[in-house]
């Protein structure tokens, strides 16, 4: 009751002020109002002096065309963000994540250590990347099927994925915000003269690459990365901008489910110690549905999504129809001829499918070995 009387009193005062200010004159008054003005980086509320126009019947209209125009522009940008380069004045790198991985930089190439699951994940993710890229080329060199392709490995760490891709013939640029990770990766590739020429490592963010070049890479790989960034949509926008039209984006990440929290954080980090404590934040996990929505809204056509399961006893990964824990996704950037037709990467009843294809091509299999 008291709140209703108070609001009513305030309303009467407001109307009284309007009457005393406006009804006493028929002339045009001027008031300071605000309009939304879109700047390059964000919305800013800028004071604009606009007249209040009164008719002979004392009815007010606000000239709000600038607000309407700004909102429409914003909607257009959200709908077709690839028409506007992403502003790199802010970064998607999480400084707290940098500190976590800085402490582990010297452990990347210990195949029996904390990064053992990532080493064994190469048995799935490397053929997944290779096979989907080979669909885009008519022929390829034996032993170097990815020869001539430029790949950007975002969040490359110590080079665990960059090196096998380089062995397949690709020219790989590996980037990571942790300087010590890059030093580890550079040191490891220096033992192989071939890889030393094919792989370039840089300690920088994805946004810095966007500032330097656009539509440069045939493929962008972000494996076990998107669950560590501060702004997923901005990150995907940047990935899209550096991809050539028709280029492929490959992602592996963790689903946001109760099961992923129980196994991925409670069991893997706090009980079994498979992953260092604090490596993951459940709130940053993303479901395949949400990821697919973000990819599609940024001009990327999702070709396949496949579940991945890790067996801590055997230390091996295998494909699965179940995406409730880890999963891989492949998307293609729309080209000059329009959106590519979606294609499914089916694993139904073929848990050993990718491995079977590798065994049928022993030359390619040998190239994956370290």
N, C-alpha and C positions, 0 to 999 in steps of 0.2 A: 504493500500500500504506500509506504513512505517513498519507495523508489518510483512508483507511478506518479505521485504528486510532484516529485522533484523533476522528473523528465518533462511533465506537463508544464511546470513553471519555466523550465529552461526553454521549452518550445515557444511559449507565449512571449518570453523576452526576445527570442530570436525574431519572431514575426513582428514584434513591436519595433525592433530595430530596423527591420526591412521597411515597415510602413513609414517610420519617421525619416528614414534616409531616402527612400525612393518615391513614395507617394506624394511627398510635398512638392515635387517638381516634375515637369514634363520634359526637361532637358536630358541630354544624354550624359550619363555618369560614367566615370572610369574607375575601375577597381583593379587591384593586382591579383591575378589568378595564376595558377601553375599549370603547365602543360608538359607532357612527357616527351622529351626529345631524345632520340636514339643517337648515342655516340658510337664510336668504333668499338669500344670495349663493353659498354654496359648502358642501361637506362640511366639517365640523369634527369632529375626534376629541376627544371630551370624556370625561374620566375619570368613571366611574360605579361606585359600590360595589354589587356584586351578590353574593349568597351562592352558594357552591358547595354543592350538595345531594348528600349521600352516602346511598346505600341500605345495607341491612344486608349487601349483597354488595360494598360498597365501590366502586360504580360512580359516575362523575362525570357530571353534566350541567351544561351552561352555559345560563343563561337569556339567550338571545340574541334575544329577540323584537324589541328596539329596532333591532338591526342589520337584521333581516329587514324590518321595517316601513320603515326608511329606504331600503333598496335598492328595495323595491317602489314606494315613492313616487317615487324617482328614475327608475325605468323608466317609470312612468306619465307623468311630466313630459316625458321624452324622446319618448314616443310621441305625446302630445297637448300639445305646448308652448304652443299657442295658448290653453289654458285658464289659463295663468299668465303674467302680464306679465313680460317680460324685465327682469332687474335692470339698472338703468342706473348702478350704482356704478362700472362699468368701461366703457371706450369701445373701439370697434372702429377708431378713428382711429390710424393709424401716424404717430408724430411725425416719423420720418425722411422719410416721404412728404410731409408738410406742408412740410418744408424744401425739398424738391425743387421742388414746385409754387409755393412762395413766390417763388423766383428767376425763375419764368417768368410771373408774374401779369400783367405788362404786355404780353404777346404774344398774348393770346387772340384778338383781332380782326384779326390780320394773316393774311389769307386765303392769302397766299403763303408764310407762315412755317412754324414747327414744328408749328402746330396745323392746317395745311392739310388733313391727312387727316380730322380731326374735322369741319371745315366741309363737306367733300364727303360725309362719312358721313350727313349730314342727308338726302341724297337717298334713302337707304334707311330710316333709323330713324324719320324723321318720318311717312312714309306707313305704315310698319309699325305705329306707335303709333296713328295716326289711324284706319286701316282696322279694326283690331281693336276699338277703342273704339266705333266706329260700329255694330258688330254688336250692341251692348248697348242701343241706343236705337232707338225706332220711327221717329222723324223728327228732322231737324236743320235749323238755319237755313242757307240758302245763304250761302256766304262765311264763315260762322262755325260749322262743323260740330261743334266741341267746346264750344260755348257751354253754360254751366251746369255743366261738369265741373271738379272740383278735382283738380289734379295736383301731386304732390310730386316735384321734380327733385333727387335726392340726388347730391351731388358735382357741382353745376351749373357749377363753374368760372367762366368769364366770361359765361355765359348763352347759349352757342352753341345749345343745344337748347331752353332755356326760351323764348327769343324766338319761334321759329317755332311752338311750341305755343301761345303767347299770341296770335299772329296768327290762329290757327285758332279763337280764341274762348275757350280754356280759362283758368281762373283758376289761375295757376301760383305755387307757392311753391318758390323755389330756395334750397337750403342748401349750404354748403361750410365746412369747418373753417378754410380759409385766408382770413383777413380781407381780404387784398389782392385775392384773386379776387372777393370780393363787392363791393369798391369798384369794380373794373373793370366788373363786370356792372351795377351801379347807374348808373355813369356812362354806359354805352352805351345803356341803355334810356331814359335821361332825354331823349334826342333824339326819342323817339316818345311823344307824349302818351297814345296808346291803350295802348301796352305799359306805360307808367308806372303806369297804373291796374290793369292785369290781372296784373302780375308783382310779387311781393314777394320780396326777397332777404334772407337772414339768415346771419350768420356763426356757425354752430353745428353741432353733430354731430347725427346721426340719433337718438341716445339722448336728447338734450335735447327733441326733438320728441315722443318717446314719453312722456316725463315730463309733457308738457303736454296731450297729446290722444291718443285712440285711435279707430280706425274712423272717420276723418275724410275720407280722400281716395278719390276714384273710381279713381285710378291712381297708382302709384309708379314712377318711372323711375330706373334706376341704370345709366347708359350709360358703359362703360369705367371702372367704379368697383370692382367686386368683386375685381379682381386687385390692389387697393391696400389692402384692409382687413386687420386683424390676425386677426379671427375671423369667418369667412364665415358659419357657422351662426347666430351671434348677430346678425349683420347681417341675415340673411334673417328671423329672428324679429322684429326691429324693423320691418322693412318690412311684414311681415304684420300686426303690431299696429296700424299706422296706417291700413291699408286697410279700407275698408268691406266688409262681406260681399258677395261677388260682384265686388269690385274687381279690377283688373288690375295685375300687376307685370311691367314690361318691363326686360330686362337685355341688355346687349351686353358681351362680354368675349372673352378669348383662351383657346383650348384649351391643355391641358398636353400637348404632344407634342414629339418631337424636331424636327419641322419648325417648330413655333412658336418653339423656341429658336434654330434656325439662321436663320430669316428675321426673326422678331420682335425678337430681341435682337442676335445677331451681325451680321446684315446691316443691319437698320433703324437700330440704335443705333450700332454700332461702325464700320461700313463706309460706308454711304450717308448716315448722319446725318439720316434722315427723322424720327427720334424722338430727343430728347435722351438722352444717356447716363445710365443709372441710373433711367430712367423706370419700367422694369419689372423685376420679380424673378420668374424662371421658377418658383420654388417656390410662388409665390402663384397661378399660373395654375390654372384648374380645368376639368376635362373636362365635357362636356355630361351624361354619365352621373352623375357625382358631384353636379353642380348640380341635376339633376332629382331625385336621391334626397333632397337636402336640402330642396328645395322641397316635395316630396310629404310628407315627414315633418313639415313645418310647416303642413300644411293647405292647400297651394296645388296646384291641379291644372294640370299642364303642358299647354298647348294646342298649342304649336308650338316647334320649334327649327330654325333655318335658318342655313346657313353664309354667310359674307360674305368676299369676296375683294377685295383692294385692288391696283390696278395703279399702281405708282409712276411709270410713264411718262406715263400719261394723267391721273393724279391722281383716278381715279374708282373707286367701289365697285360691285360687282354681286353679286346673290344667287347662291348655289351650293349644291349638295347636299353639298359637301365642307365639313365642320366642323373640319378639322384645324388651321385657323388661327383666324380670328375667327368668332363666331357670335352670333346673337340668339335670345332666348328670351322667350316670353310665357306667364305663368301666371295663374290666376284663383283668388282666395280662396274657399273654400267658403262658401256662403250659408246662410240659415236653412232652405232646402229640401234641403240636402245638397250633395254634391259635384256640380259641373257636369260634363257629359259632355265628355270630351276631344275636341278637334277638331284636324285637321292643317292646317298652313299649307304647302301643297305648292308647290314651285318646280321640279318636274321638267320639264325641257324649256322652262322659262319664265324664263330668266335676265333677261328684260326685263319680266317680268310686272308687278311693282309700278309700274314706269315707265309701262307701257301703261295701267294703271288711272288714273294721274294725268293722262295726256293725254286720257283720256275725260272728265275732270272739270276743265276749264280754270279754273273759278272757284277750286277748291281749290288747284290748282297755283299760281295767282297769289298766294294767301294765304301760300304757303311762301316766296316770294321776299322777300329782304331789301330 
